[in-house]
Amino acid sequence: MTTGKPNRLAEKLNADLETVRSDHAALMASQLESFRSDFSSIATSALHTIETDIRFFLSDSRSELERRSETIRRWLTISPWVIVGMVSAWIAMVLIASWLWTGLISRSEMARLGLTRIEQAGQTWVTLDPNRTELKTCTMAQTPIICIEIKEP
């Protein structure tokens, strides 16, 4: 003989299980909706960041390109004759400086050796310091030549 209690218990358990299932389904739906909302927010933020970075990069690249174009345009407006004149002036300055430097070095070297150079009436003379130099006849390759012997101090 069966009583009605087990059926009622089964019905009660089934009702409780159905409540748990519906609560669980509602919770899952809520979590899924929250995930969708969060993921959508993250994707929107990432998209905004990427758009901002690309816009900044393009703007920066454009300004750099414009700056270089302006520099090239400025150089092209300078007359080639001005550039040739500037280069020629620079070369002339280097040659003059080299000539002056060579003159200073050769004068000091000659003075160190006891020689004095005198330019007079279109002629150049070299005088010897009698305390430091002596004029001699030397032989080089079996040929007699006049030499200056320099006595080191």
C-alpha positions, 0 to 999 in steps of 0.5 A: 500500500502506498501513501500520498506522501512520497508523491507530495515529497517528490512534487515538493522536491521537483518544485524546489529543483525547478525553483533552483533551476529558474534561479540558476538560469536567471543568475546565468542570464544576469551574469551573461548580460553583465559579461556582454555589457563589460565586454562591450564597454572594453571593446568600445574603450579599446576602439576609442584608444586605437582611433585616438592613437591612429589620429595622433600618429597621422597628425604627428606624421603630417606635421613632420612631413610638412616641416620637412617639405617647408625646409626643402622648399626654403632651400630650393628658393635660395639662388644657386649663385648664392650657394656657389658664392658661399662655398667659394668664400668658405674655400677661400677662407680655408686657403688663406688660413692654411697659408697664414698657418704655414707661414707661422710654422715655417718662420718659427721652425727657421728661427728654431734652426738659427736661420733668418729669412729676409725679403728685400727688393724682390730678393730673398736672403737667408742669414745664419746665426754664427753661434748655432750654424756653420756653412760647410761643404758636404759630399752627397752621392759623390757630389760636393754641395754646400751644407748648413750644419746646425748645432743643437743647443 
